[in-house]
Amino acid sequence: MPEFTPSTSLPETDMPDLSVVVASVNGWDVLGPTLEALDAQPGRDRIEVIVVDALGGEARERLRARRPRVELIESDRRPIPRLRHLGVCRARGRIVAILEDHGRVAPDWAAGILEAHRGPWGAVGGVVENGRSGLVNWAVFFCEYSPYMAPVVEGEAADLPGNNIAYKRPLLMRHAHVLACGKWESWINDRLRVDGIALASTNAMVVHHIKPFRLGDFLVQRYHFARSYAGMRRVDQSPARRLVYGFGSLALPALLMARITRTVVQKRRHLSRFA
């Protein structure tokens, strides 16, 4: 069971421009295209790709064969934030991006990150687009990622996608322990805002969500994610506030549907798919 402390500082000339941390939990069918898209980025020799694999088997064997282009961390099964923490601690780049193993990046994705981080932002999030056909896959996309489909706000923003986000490394390391506690990137973003650090989004940083879903699998995933997320939030809540949220959860299906509908209509994207 690997445990890492953050990488020590490197001379400026030895530091990669960008580190990309990927937690491998879904298999080679999606991880392979994700890594191919990263390998096709201009300036790939200045990009460090770190994959934290919790699957073993075929995926791990293929990852071993990709060394040294990919730095492999072999892990046991654990929550995704904790897998990401292992990768973040190994990262050496000036900028550290977090990407899902089923996020196929656009050809100019890395360049978009580096350009955006010329600004004062502590973290920059991008666009998430659907990369799979089929009714269930479109429904999953609208449910999870409609706030992040193009266009997103260009500049300072409050809400960033955890599967397509890049941090200035010193600021990420200030709060990386949040991942080790099993919490998601949104908790890091909240802490950065408390520190007075501005966050931003950009349309120049695009990934395509390429994981296929069956309805039953998605419902199970959403149940466990929602239960986990609620459990993380309740730690800091009073009993009265927990009670309010508990009763309020009955309204969530209608509320979420209204939010998704509003987003799709406002962005005027994929209206026929949504209907």
Secondary structure, 3 states (H helix, E strand, C coil): CCCCCCCCCCCHHHCCCEEEEEEECCCHHHHHHHHHHHHCCCCHHHEEEEEEECCCHHHHHHHHHCCCCEEEEECCCCCHHHHHHHHHHHCCCCEEEEEECCEEECCCHHHHHHHHCCCCCCEEEEEEEECCCCHHHHHHHHHHHHHHCCCCCCEECCCCCCCEEEEEHHHHHHCCHHHHCCCCHHHHHHHHHHCCCCEEEEEEEEEEECCCCCHHHHHHHHHHHHHHHHHHHHCCCCHHHHHHHHHHHHHHHHHHHHHHHHHHHHHCCCHHHHC
